[in-house]
Amino acid sequence: MHPLVRLAKQAVEEYVKTGRVLKTPKELSEEMKQKAGVFVSLKKHGQLRGCIGTIQPVTDCVASEIIRNAISAATEDPRFLPVAEEELEDLDYSVDVLCPSEKVKDISELDPKKYGVIVSKGMRRGLLLPDIEGVNTVEEQLKITKLKAGISPDDEDVEIERFEVKRYK
């Protein structure tokens, strides 16, 4: 198990079992010292069980970002009830560290397998990670992202950004 994934797992297990937030490790790898947005996804028997993240970093390092977002994915994803202790052994974790995003001038610059997207209109903003099972076209990717942002899927007056991730499982 990759150290970033192990940290997410430890954070969830500590919080679910004891209610305590795992402390950021003192010894950090170069990866963990960086500042970046991070998404933590939890799956149970192959089905999404929670996913929370940050587009921009809100803590001082990737390690702290993972701990914060792992706990949120387990306890605050509004689509699911909080993870119960008896579920812990059935969870699989993945950590996506976001690379800086860039504005897209034309949708031909998108590829749902390679790039995640951020769609914005005014204060509304939605994000979809890359390489999501069942999302095979740019059109599907944009439709889902607009819906997540509360933007009509037919609205073409939106700002689109793309980004790559480093995905760890």
N, CA, C and O atoms as a DFTB+ gen file, in Angstrom:
676 C
 N C O
     1  1       0.853      -1.184       0.000
     2  2       0.000       0.000       0.000
     3  2       0.895       1.243       0.000
     4  3       1.846       1.333       0.777
     5  1       0.582       2.192      -0.873
     6  2       1.365       3.417      -0.975
     7  2       1.241       4.214       0.330
     8  3       0.175       4.215       0.947
     9  1       2.318       4.892       0.759
    10  2       2.265       5.648       2.018
    11  2       1.133       6.687       2.091
    12  3       0.584       6.910       3.170
    13  1       0.779       7.321       0.973
    14  2      -0.320       8.296       1.000
    15  2      -1.652       7.599       1.278
    16  3      -2.494       8.124       2.006
    17  1      -1.832       6.423       0.696
    18  2      -3.064       5.648       0.915
    19  2      -3.087       5.114       2.352
    20  3      -4.130       5.128       3.006
    21  1      -1.955       4.654       2.831
    22  2      -1.869       4.158       4.207
    23  2      -2.247       5.266       5.194
    24  3      -2.940       5.011       6.179
    25  1      -1.791       6.495       4.930
    26  2      -2.116       7.618       5.804
    27  2      -3.626       7.882       5.810
    28  3      -4.206       8.134       6.866
    29  1      -4.262       7.826       4.641
    30  2      -5.715       8.024       4.562
    31  2      -6.450       6.948       5.362
    32  3      -7.395       7.244       6.094
    33  1      -6.014       5.725       5.218
    34  2      -6.626       4.596       5.939
    35  2      -6.459       4.762       7.448
    36  3      -7.408       4.578       8.209
    37  1      -5.254       5.110       7.870
    38  2      -4.997       5.308       9.301
    39  2      -5.861       6.437       9.864
    40  3      -6.393       6.328      10.969
    41  1      -5.997       7.525       9.093
    42  2      -6.789       8.670       9.557
    43  2      -8.252       8.280       9.745
    44  3      -8.868       8.633      10.751
    45  1      -8.808       7.553       8.776
    46  2     -10.213       7.130       8.869
    47  2     -10.387       6.175      10.038
    48  3     -11.306       6.342      10.841
    49  1      -9.520       5.179      10.144
    50  2      -9.673       4.188      11.206
    51  2      -9.543       4.819      12.598
    52  3     -10.317       4.493      13.498
    53  1      -8.589       5.702      12.776
    54  2      -8.413       6.373      14.070
    55  2      -9.664       7.188      14.416
    56  3     -10.163       7.135      15.540
    57  1     -10.157       7.937      13.433
    58  2     -11.305       8.810      13.705
    59  2     -12.583       8.001      13.972
    60  3     -13.327       8.300      14.906
    61  1     -12.827       6.992      13.159
    62  2     -14.053       6.195      13.322
    63  2     -14.015       5.419      14.643
    64  3     -15.040       5.298      15.314
    65  1     -12.862       4.901      15.016
    66  2     -12.764       4.091      16.246
    67  2     -12.703       4.928      17.521
    68  3     -13.247       4.529      18.551
    69  1     -12.037       6.101      17.459
    70  2     -11.784       6.857      18.693
    71  2     -12.331       8.276      18.690
    72  3     -12.429       8.901      19.746
    73  1     -12.690       8.795      17.512
    74  2     -13.131      10.186      17.425
    75  2     -11.976      11.176      17.412
    76  3     -12.199      12.387      17.426
    77  1     -10.745      10.677      17.385
    78  2      -9.575      11.550      17.385
    79  2      -9.042      11.745      15.963
    80  3      -9.062      10.835      15.135
    81  1      -8.569      12.963      15.716
    82  2      -7.940      13.276      14.426
    83  2      -6.478      12.891      14.507
    84  3      -5.760      13.321      15.410
    85  1      -6.040      12.074      13.551
    86  2      -4.647      11.641      13.474
    87  2      -3.738      12.861      13.347
    88  3      -4.036      13.787      12.593
    89  1      -2.640      12.857      14.078
    90  2      -1.676      13.952      13.961
    91  2      -0.861      13.771      12.676
    92  3      -0.578      12.647      12.262
    93  1      -0.497      14.878      12.064
    94  2       0.360      14.821      10.883
    95  2       1.694      14.210      11.297
    96  3       2.301      14.651      12.273
    97  1       2.157      13.195      10.559
    98  2       3.435      12.564      10.921
    99  2       4.573      13.591      10.946
   100  3       4.583      14.546      10.168
   101  1       5.529      13.374      11.855
   102  2       6.686      14.286      11.944
   103  2       7.625      14.086      10.763
   104  3       8.145      15.052      10.204
   105  1       7.840      12.826      10.384
   106  2       8.719      12.521       9.253
   107  2       7.857      12.425       7.990
   108  3       7.017      11.535       7.863
   109  1       8.081      13.349       7.071
   110  2       7.275      13.375       5.845
   111  2       8.152      13.140       4.624
   112  3       9.266      13.656       4.529
   113  1       7.623      12.344       3.684
   114  2       8.297      12.183       2.392
   115  2       8.168      13.496       1.623
   116  3       7.366      14.357       1.984
   117  1       8.951      13.641       0.572
   118  2       8.855      14.845      -0.258
   119  2       7.434      15.039      -0.778
   120  3       6.923      16.159      -0.809
   121  1       6.792      13.926      -1.192
   122  2       5.403      13.993      -1.667
   123  2       4.476      14.584      -0.617
   124  3       3.617      15.411      -0.925
   125  1       4.659      14.153       0.621
   126  2       3.769      14.587       1.700
   127  2       4.022      16.029       2.127
   128  3       3.146      16.651       2.727
   129  1       5.206      16.575       1.830
   130  2       5.544      17.951       2.211
   131  2       4.941      18.980       1.258
   132  3       4.762      20.138       1.633
   133  1       4.628      18.571       0.038
   134  2       4.119      19.508      -0.964
   135  2       2.785      20.095      -0.528
   136  3       2.136      19.587       0.387
   137  1       2.382      21.182      -1.203
   138  2       1.049      21.747      -1.016
   139  2       0.271      21.472      -2.296
   140  3       0.730      21.806      -3.388
   141  1      -0.911      20.863      -2.165
   142  2      -1.740      20.572      -3.333
   143  2      -3.148      20.238      -2.868
   144  3      -3.364      19.845      -1.722
   145  1      -4.096      20.400      -3.774
   146  2      -5.434      19.894      -3.514
   147  2      -5.389      18.378      -3.533
   148  3      -4.603      17.781      -4.268
   149  1      -6.234      17.758      -2.722
   150  2      -6.231      16.304      -2.582
   151  2      -7.674      15.810      -2.477
   152  3      -8.489      16.405      -1.772
   153  1      -7.985      14.726      -3.177
   154  2      -9.262      14.035      -3.013
   155  2      -8.993      12.650      -2.455
   156  3      -8.071      11.960      -2.891
   157  1      -9.802      12.249      -1.490
   158  2      -9.730      10.899      -0.936
   159  2     -11.054      10.215      -1.260
   160  3     -12.128      10.733      -0.951
   161  1     -10.961       9.046      -1.887
   162  2     -12.148       8.262      -2.244
   163  2     -12.143       6.952      -1.460
   164  3     -11.108       6.303      -1.308
   165  1     -13.311       6.584      -0.975
   166  2     -13.495       5.316      -0.279
   167  2     -14.454       4.473      -1.095
   168  3     -15.484       4.964      -1.558
   169  1     -14.122       3.223      -1.268
   170  2     -15.023       2.286      -1.945
   171  2     -15.248       1.087      -1.045
   172  3     -14.357       0.665      -0.308
   173  1     -16.451       0.548      -1.118
   174  2     -16.815      -0.648      -0.368
   175  2     -17.361      -1.640      -1.368
   176  3     -18.372      -1.372      -2.017
   177  1     -16.705      -2.789      -1.505
   178  2     -17.090      -3.811      -2.485
   179  2     -17.225      -3.208      -3.893
   180  3     -18.147      -3.542      -4.637
   181  1     -16.290      -2.318      -4.241
   182  2     -16.251      -1.728      -5.571
   183  2     -17.187      -0.555      -5.791
   184  3     -17.150       0.067      -6.852
   185  1     -18.030      -0.236      -4.810
   186  2     -18.981       0.874      -4.935
   187  2     -18.484       2.075      -4.129
   188  3     -17.924       1.918      -3.044
   189  1     -18.697       3.279      -4.675
   190  2     -18.291       4.479      -3.974
   191  2     -18.948       4.518      -2.596
   192  3     -20.142       4.250      -2.462
   193  1     -18.163       4.853      -1.578
   194  2     -18.675       4.931      -0.200
   195  2     -18.441       6.321       0.387
   196  3     -18.992       6.661       1.434
   197  1     -17.624       7.117      -0.292
   198  2     -17.364       8.487       0.141
   199  2     -16.247       9.084      -0.685
   200  3     -15.297       8.395      -1.057
   201  1     -16.367      10.376      -0.972
   202  2     -15.311      11.065      -1.719
   203  2     -15.400      12.546      -1.389
   204  3     -16.411      13.196      -1.657
   205  1     -14.343      13.066      -0.811
   206  2     -14.272      14.488      -0.464
   207  2     -12.868      14.965      -0.802
   208  3     -11.893      14.227      -0.663
   209  1     -12.784      16.214      -1.249
   210  2     -11.469      16.755      -1.536
   211  2     -11.450      18.254      -1.617
   212  3     -12.463      18.931      -1.438
   213  1     -10.280      18.748      -1.891
   214  2     -10.044      20.178      -2.015
   215  2      -9.389      20.445      -3.366
   216  3      -8.449      19.758      -3.765
   217  1      -9.904      21.457      -4.060
   218  2      -9.337      21.836      -5.357
   219  2      -7.992      22.535      -5.134
   220  3      -7.014      22.266      -5.832
   221  1      -7.963      23.421      -4.167
   222  2      -6.741      24.117      -3.764
   223  2      -6.401      23.658      -2.352
   224  3      -7.303      23.303      -1.593
   225  1      -5.134      23.655      -1.984
   226  2      -4.790      23.221      -0.626
   227  2      -5.352      24.189       0.420
   228  3      -5.365      25.404       0.222
   229  1      -5.818      23.617       1.540
   230  2      -6.303      24.439       2.655
   231  2      -5.468      24.190       3.914
   232  3      -5.705      24.802       4.956
   233  1      -4.496      23.295       3.810
   234  2      -3.595      23.027       4.924
   235  2      -2.161      23.267       4.440
   236  3      -1.935      23.664       3.297
   237  1      -1.203      23.018       5.331
   238  2       0.185      23.350       5.014
   239  2       0.938      22.285       4.221
   240  3       2.050      22.529       3.753
   241  1       0.321      21.074       4.065
   242  2       1.029      20.036       3.310
   243  2       0.058      18.937       2.876
   244  3      -1.047      18.828       3.409
   245  1       0.474      18.140       1.921
   246  2      -0.350      17.049       1.389
   247  2      -0.737      16.071       2.497
   248  3      -1.863      15.573       2.505
   249  1       0.169      15.787       3.428
   250  2      -0.156      14.842       4.506
   251  2      -1.347      15.340       5.325
   252  3      -2.265      14.571       5.609
   253  1      -1.342      16.616       5.705
   254  2      -2.465      17.183       6.472
   255  2      -3.732      17.219       5.639
   256  3      -4.829      16.999       6.152
   257  1      -3.578      17.493       4.362
   258  2      -4.720      17.536       3.437
   259  2      -5.370      16.143       3.358
   260  3      -6.596      16.024       3.361
   261  1      -4.544      15.100       3.287
   262  2      -5.054      13.724       3.227
   263  2      -5.824      13.388       4.501
   264  3      -6.930      12.853       4.428
   265  1      -5.259      13.692       5.658
   266  2      -5.924      13.375       6.924
   267  2      -7.283      14.064       6.985
   268  3      -8.293      13.436       7.305
   269  1      -7.302      15.347       6.679
   270  2      -8.547      16.131       6.733
   271  2      -9.598      15.574       5.775
   272  3     -10.754      15.387       6.154
   273  1      -9.188      15.308       4.527
   274  2     -10.153      14.888       3.513
   275  2     -10.564      13.427       3.672
   276  3     -11.681      13.059       3.311
   277  1      -9.681      12.596       4.204
   278  2     -10.043      11.194       4.456
   279  2     -11.148      11.116       5.509
   280  3     -12.123      10.384       5.342
   281  1     -10.989      11.866       6.580
   282  2     -12.012      11.886       7.631
   283  2     -13.321      12.438       7.075
   284  3     -14.393      11.903       7.357
   285  1     -13.234      13.504       6.288
   286  2     -14.451      14.080       5.681
   287  2     -15.121      13.093       4.736
   288  3     -16.348      12.990       4.721
   289  1     -14.336      12.367       3.948
   290  2     -14.916      11.381       3.018
   291  2     -15.661      10.294       3.784
   292  3     -16.684       9.797       3.314
   293  1     -15.161       9.923       4.955
   294  2     -15.774       8.866       5.754
   295  2     -16.974       9.347       6.555
   296  3     -17.857       8.557       6.888
   297  1     -17.014      10.647       6.867
   298  2     -18.036      11.111       7.811
   299  2     -18.932      12.240       7.312
   300  3     -19.986      12.487       7.896
   301  1     -18.533      12.931       6.240
   302  2     -19.272      14.138       5.845
   303  2     -19.775      14.147       4.408
   304  3     -20.398      15.125       3.994
   305  1     -19.526      13.092       3.633
   306  2     -20.047      13.071       2.262
   307  2     -21.569      13.021       2.366
   308  3     -22.117      12.056       2.899
   309  1     -22.259      14.046       1.866
   310  2     -23.716      14.117       2.054
   311  2     -24.501      13.004       1.351
   312  3     -25.690      12.819       1.610
   313  1     -23.841      12.278       0.474
   314  2     -24.526      11.188      -0.241
   315  2     -24.628       9.918       0.591
   316  3     -25.383       9.010       0.244
   317  1     -23.872       9.843       1.695
   318  2     -23.775       8.603       2.459
   319  2     -23.877       8.872       3.950
   320  3     -23.589       9.975       4.415
   321  1     -24.289       7.850       4.696
   322  2     -24.190       7.893       6.149
   323  2     -22.719       7.795       6.530
   324  3     -21.921       7.274       5.750
   325  1     -22.339       8.285       7.716
   326  2     -20.943       8.144       8.138
   327  2     -20.533       6.670       8.195
   328  3     -21.342       5.795       8.505
   329  1     -19.268       6.420       7.890
   330  2     -18.730       5.063       7.935
   331  2     -18.798       4.551       9.371
   332  3     -18.431       5.253      10.313
   333  1     -19.275       3.314       9.521
   334  2     -19.337       2.662      10.828
   335  2     -18.094       1.799      11.023
   336  3     -17.471       1.363      10.055
   337  1     -17.741       1.559      12.278
   338  2     -16.531       0.793      12.587
   339  2     -16.541      -0.581      11.924
   340  3     -15.502      -1.051      11.461
   341  1     -17.697      -1.224      11.875
   342  2     -17.755      -2.573      11.282
   343  2     -17.546      -2.571       9.766
   344  3     -17.381      -3.637       9.172
   345  1     -17.550      -1.409       9.134
   346  2     -17.304      -1.317       7.685
   347  2     -15.818      -1.181       7.354
   348  3     -15.419      -1.425       6.216
   349  1     -15.010      -0.802       8.312
   350  2     -13.619      -0.423       8.037
   351  2     -12.849      -1.482       7.253
   352  3     -12.107      -1.144       6.331
   353  1     -13.012      -2.752       7.604
   354  2     -12.243      -3.796       6.924
   355  2     -12.665      -3.990       5.470
   356  3     -11.935      -4.612       4.698
   357  1     -13.832      -3.468       5.083
   358  2     -14.327      -3.624       3.711
   359  2     -13.983      -2.443       2.805
   360  3     -14.352      -2.442       1.631
   361  1     -13.288      -1.446       3.330
   362  2     -13.024      -0.229       2.552
   363  2     -11.719      -0.321       1.774
   364  3     -10.714      -0.844       2.255
   365  1     -11.769       0.204       0.558
   366  2     -10.580       0.420      -0.260
   367  2     -10.434       1.931      -0.417
   368  3     -11.424       2.655      -0.519
   369  1      -9.202       2.389      -0.434
   370  2      -8.915       3.825      -0.443
   371  2      -8.152       4.193      -1.710
   372  3      -7.353       3.408      -2.221
   373  1      -8.409       5.388      -2.203
   374  2      -7.532       5.967      -3.215
   375  2      -7.345       7.443      -2.894
   376  3      -8.235       8.096      -2.349
   377  1      -6.174       7.950      -3.241
   378  2      -5.816       9.340      -2.991
   379  2      -5.414       9.949      -4.327
   380  3      -4.550       9.426      -5.030
   381  1      -6.052      11.058      -4.664
   382  2      -5.711      11.802      -5.873
   383  2      -5.094      13.130      -5.465
   384  3      -5.742      13.943      -4.806
   385  1      -3.837      13.353      -5.857
   386  2      -3.170      14.622      -5.619
   387  2      -3.287      15.419      -6.915
   388  3      -2.817      14.993      -7.970
   389  1      -3.924      16.587      -6.811
   390  2      -4.207      17.376      -8.007
   391  2      -3.002      18.188      -8.453
   392  3      -2.308      18.801      -7.642
   393  1      -2.769      18.180      -9.755
   394  2      -1.796      19.071     -10.365
   395  2      -2.511      20.403     -10.616
   396  3      -3.741      20.431     -10.658
   397  1      -1.774      21.503     -10.784
   398  2      -2.437      22.784     -11.040
   399  2      -3.338      22.709     -12.277
   400  3      -3.007      22.055     -13.266
   401  1      -4.478      23.390     -12.198
   402  2      -5.428      23.371     -13.313
   403  2      -5.060      24.446     -14.337
   404  3      -4.322      25.390     -14.052
   405  1      -5.608      24.260     -15.544
   406  2      -5.394      25.236     -16.618
   407  2      -6.701      25.440     -17.360
   408  3      -7.483      24.508     -17.546
   409  1      -6.925      26.689     -17.782
   410  2      -8.145      27.009     -18.516
   411  2      -8.172      26.281     -19.855
   412  3      -7.137      26.071     -20.488
   413  1      -9.383      25.899     -20.274
   414  2      -9.578      25.209     -21.540
   415  2     -10.279      26.179     -22.496
   416  3     -11.298      26.777     -22.153
   417  1      -9.720      26.323     -23.693
   418  2     -10.339      27.210     -24.687
   419  2     -11.383      26.465     -25.514
   420  3     -12.364      27.051     -25.971
   421  1     -11.156      25.159     -25.699
   422  2     -12.063      24.360     -26.520
   423  2     -12.152      22.960     -25.920
   424  3     -11.163      22.439     -25.405
   425  1     -13.339      22.351     -25.988
   426  2     -13.501      21.038     -25.352
   427  2     -12.665      19.950     -26.030
   428  3     -12.518      18.851     -25.495
   429  1     -12.121      20.260     -27.207
   430  2     -11.229      19.284     -27.855
   431  2      -9.956      19.074     -27.030
   432  3      -9.223      18.110     -27.251
   433  1      -9.694      19.980     -26.077
   434  2      -8.516      19.866     -25.210
   435  2      -8.764      18.920     -24.037
   436  3      -7.858      18.669     -23.242
   437  1      -9.986      18.393     -23.923
   438  2     -10.337      17.516     -22.804
   439  2     -10.227      16.047     -23.192
   440  3     -10.368      15.683     -24.359
   441  1      -9.976      15.225     -22.203
   442  2      -9.949      13.769     -22.346
   443  2     -10.322      13.208     -20.976
   444  3      -9.528      13.306     -20.040
   445  1     -11.529      12.614     -20.836
   446  2     -12.000      12.194     -19.515
   447  2     -11.142      11.110     -18.856
   448  3     -11.230      10.913     -17.644
   449  1     -10.326      10.414     -19.625
   450  2      -9.439       9.408     -19.033
   451  2      -8.168      10.051     -18.466
   452  3      -7.600       9.558     -17.491
   453  1      -7.728      11.147     -19.080
   454  2      -6.474      11.793     -18.682
   455  2      -6.686      12.994     -17.754
   456  3      -5.929      13.192     -16.804
   457  1      -7.729      13.799     -18.039
   458  2      -7.923      15.052     -17.308
   459  2      -9.210      15.042     -16.499
   460  3     -10.244      14.553     -16.955
   461  1      -9.130      15.589     -15.289
   462  2     -10.329      15.944     -14.557
   463  2     -10.767      17.314     -15.037
   464  3     -10.008      18.018     -15.703
   465  1     -12.003      17.696     -14.697
   466  2     -12.492      19.010     -15.115
   467  2     -13.085      19.758     -13.931
   468  3     -13.609      19.174     -12.983
   469  1     -12.978      21.074     -14.030
   470  2     -13.637      21.993     -13.112
   471  2     -14.496      22.898     -13.985
   472  3     -13.998      23.513     -14.928
   473  1     -15.778      22.979     -13.671
   474  2     -16.695      23.840     -14.406
   475  2     -17.182      24.911     -13.437
   476  3     -17.606      24.606     -12.323
   477  1     -17.118      26.181     -13.874
   478  2     -17.520      27.297     -13.014
   479  2     -18.452      28.231     -13.755
   480  3     -18.329      28.446     -14.961
   481  1     -19.390      28.782     -12.994
   482  2     -20.246      29.866     -13.487
   483  2     -20.627      30.679     -12.265
   484  3     -21.353      30.208     -11.390
   485  1     -20.123      31.917     -12.214
   486  2     -20.351      32.735     -11.031
   487  2     -19.745      32.052      -9.820
   488  3     -18.571      31.679      -9.825
   489  1     -20.561      31.891      -8.773
   490  2     -20.085      31.259      -7.539
   491  2     -20.213      29.739      -7.574
   492  3     -19.720      29.053      -6.678
   493  1     -20.863      29.216      -8.591
   494  2     -21.071      27.761      -8.670
   495  2     -19.861      27.106      -9.317
   496  3     -19.315      27.593     -10.306
   497  1     -19.458      25.976      -8.722
   498  2     -18.259      25.298      -9.206
   499  2     -18.402      23.805      -8.946
   500  3     -18.796      23.388      -7.857
   501  1     -18.079      23.006      -9.954
   502  2     -18.108      21.562      -9.808
   503  2     -16.825      20.958     -10.328
   504  3     -16.168      21.519     -11.205
   505  1     -16.473      19.809      -9.780
   506  2     -15.246      19.121     -10.165
   507  2     -15.546      17.646     -10.360
   508  3     -16.316      17.051      -9.606
   509  1     -14.933      17.065     -11.377
   510  2     -14.998      15.621     -11.584
   511  2     -13.577      15.138     -11.849
   512  3     -12.878      15.653     -12.722
   513  1     -13.170      14.137     -11.075
   514  2     -11.838      13.566     -11.238
   515  2     -11.722      12.846     -12.579
   516  3     -12.741      12.484     -13.166
   517  1     -10.512      12.632     -13.073
   518  2     -10.342      11.894     -14.332
   519  2     -10.504      10.394     -14.129
   520  3     -10.445       9.882     -13.011
   521  1     -10.706       9.726     -15.222
   522  2     -10.696       8.262     -15.288
   523  2     -11.693       7.640     -14.307
   524  3     -11.357       6.745     -13.532
   525  1     -12.927       8.145     -14.367
   526  2     -14.014       7.630     -13.535
   527  2     -14.737       6.543     -14.329
   528  3     -15.092       6.738     -15.491
   529  1     -14.946       5.408     -13.692
   530  2     -15.632       4.296     -14.344
   531  2     -17.009       4.738     -14.845
   532  3     -17.782       5.332     -14.094
   533  1     -17.311       4.450     -16.105
   534  2     -18.606       4.801     -16.689
   535  2     -18.645       6.165     -17.346
   536  3     -19.632       6.500     -18.002
   537  1     -17.591       6.967     -17.188
   538  2     -17.520       8.281     -17.835
   539  2     -16.507       8.155     -18.971
   540  3     -15.295       8.177     -18.759
   541  1     -17.049       8.021     -20.189
   542  2     -16.183       7.710     -21.330
   543  2     -16.053       8.827     -22.351
   544  3     -15.172       8.776     -23.209
   545  1     -16.917       9.839     -22.275
   546  2     -16.854      10.920     -23.261
   547  2     -16.742      12.267     -22.551
   548  3     -17.113      12.412     -21.387
   549  1     -16.221      13.244     -23.287
   550  2     -16.120      14.607     -22.775
   551  2     -17.518      15.130     -22.442
   552  3     -17.701      15.810     -21.433
   553  1     -18.499      14.817     -23.285
   554  2     -19.866      15.295     -23.068
   555  2     -20.432      14.776     -21.750
   556  3     -21.054      15.528     -21.000
   557  1     -20.214      13.477     -21.466
   558  2     -20.680      12.907     -20.184
   559  2     -19.972      13.587     -19.011
   560  3     -20.597      13.931     -18.008
   561  1     -18.669      13.773     -19.155
   562  2     -17.876      14.382     -18.094
   563  2     -18.376      15.798     -17.784
   564  3     -18.534      16.163     -16.619
   565  1     -18.622      16.580     -18.817
   566  2     -19.090      17.956     -18.609
   567  2     -20.503      17.987     -18.034
   568  3     -20.794      18.802     -17.158
   569  1     -21.381      17.115     -18.512
   570  2     -22.757      17.069     -18.006
   571  2     -22.766      16.771     -16.502
   572  3     -23.443      17.461     -15.740
   573  1     -22.026      15.757     -16.077
   574  2     -21.970      15.377     -14.665
   575  2     -21.383      16.516     -13.832
   576  3     -21.887      16.821     -12.751
   577  1     -20.328      17.139     -14.330
   578  2     -19.668      18.208     -13.581
   579  2     -20.585      19.419     -13.445
   580  3     -20.643      20.032     -12.379
   581  1     -21.298      19.769     -14.506
   582  2     -22.256      20.880     -14.429
   583  2     -23.348      20.579     -13.414
   584  3     -23.707      21.444     -12.616
   585  1     -23.880      19.366     -13.436
   586  2     -24.925      18.995     -12.472
   587  2     -24.401      19.097     -11.043
   588  3     -25.110      19.576     -10.157
   589  1     -23.167      18.653     -10.811
   590  2     -22.575      18.751      -9.472
   591  2     -22.475      20.202      -9.021
   592  3     -22.571      20.494      -7.829
   593  1     -22.282      21.116      -9.977
   594  2     -22.142      22.540      -9.662
   595  2     -23.497      23.242      -9.570
   596  3     -23.561      24.413      -9.198
   597  1     -24.579      22.536      -9.906
   598  2     -25.889      23.179      -9.929
   599  2     -26.086      24.045     -11.159
   600  3     -26.846      25.013     -11.133
   601  1     -25.399      23.692     -12.234
   602  2     -25.490      24.413     -13.510
   603  2     -26.263      23.528     -14.487
   604  3     -26.068      22.313     -14.514
   605  1     -27.130      24.129     -15.278
   606  2     -27.878      23.352     -16.268
   607  2     -26.913      22.662     -17.226
   608  3     -25.956      23.282     -17.689
   609  1     -27.156      21.369     -17.535
   610  2     -26.271      20.652     -18.466
   611  2     -26.231      21.292     -19.858
   612  3     -25.282      21.078     -20.611
   613  1     -27.260      22.077     -20.199
   614  2     -27.319      22.722     -21.512
   615  2     -26.612      24.073     -21.542
   616  3     -26.421      24.644     -22.616
   617  1     -26.224      24.586     -20.387
   618  2     -25.589      25.897     -20.298
   619  2     -24.170      25.813     -20.853
   620  3     -23.332      25.075     -20.335
   621  1     -23.912      26.579     -21.914
   622  2     -22.582      26.564     -22.522
   623  2     -21.730      27.746     -22.084
   624  3     -20.550      27.824     -22.423
   625  1     -22.331      28.673     -21.326
   626  2     -21.630      29.867     -20.867
   627  2     -20.962      29.582     -19.520
   628  3     -21.326      30.150     -18.491
   629  1     -19.972      28.683     -19.559
   630  2     -19.265      28.279     -18.345
   631  2     -17.768      28.358     -18.587
   632  3     -17.296      28.314     -19.723
   633  1     -17.038      28.475     -17.488
   634  2     -15.580      28.426     -17.569
   635  2     -15.172      26.982     -17.295
   636  3     -15.663      26.359     -16.353
   637  1     -14.274      26.456     -18.119
   638  2     -13.826      25.071     -17.960
   639  2     -12.318      25.065     -17.742
   640  3     -11.561      25.722     -18.456
   641  1     -11.910      24.305     -16.736
   642  2     -10.490      24.081     -16.479
   643  2     -10.249      22.580     -16.494
   644  3     -11.151      21.792     -16.207
   645  1      -9.038      22.197     -16.827
   646  2      -8.667      20.787     -16.777
   647  2      -7.474      20.631     -15.852
   648  3      -6.722      21.577     -15.619
   649  1      -7.313      19.428     -15.329
   650  2      -6.185      19.152     -14.459
   651  2      -5.859      17.667     -14.536
   652  3      -6.704      16.841     -14.879
   653  1      -4.629      17.355     -14.211
   654  2      -4.212      15.960     -14.092
   655  2      -4.064      15.639     -12.619
   656  3      -3.956      16.537     -11.784
   657  1      -4.060      14.361     -12.307
   658  2      -3.864      13.929     -10.925
   659  2      -2.777      12.861     -10.868
   660  3      -2.473      12.192     -11.856
   661  1      -2.213      12.731      -9.691
   662  2      -1.379      11.574      -9.378
   663  2      -2.270      10.722      -8.496
   664  3      -2.595      11.117      -7.376
   665  1      -2.669       9.553      -8.988
   666  2      -3.608       8.696      -8.273
   667  2      -2.854       7.552      -7.589
   668  3      -2.040       6.856      -8.196
   669  1      -3.154       7.396      -6.335
   670  2      -2.537       6.337      -5.536
   671  2      -3.627       5.430      -4.987
   672  3      -4.635       5.904      -4.464
   673  1      -3.418       4.105      -5.111
   674  2      -4.411       3.145      -4.611
   675  2      -3.763       2.206      -3.630
   676  3      -4.427       1.320      -3.093
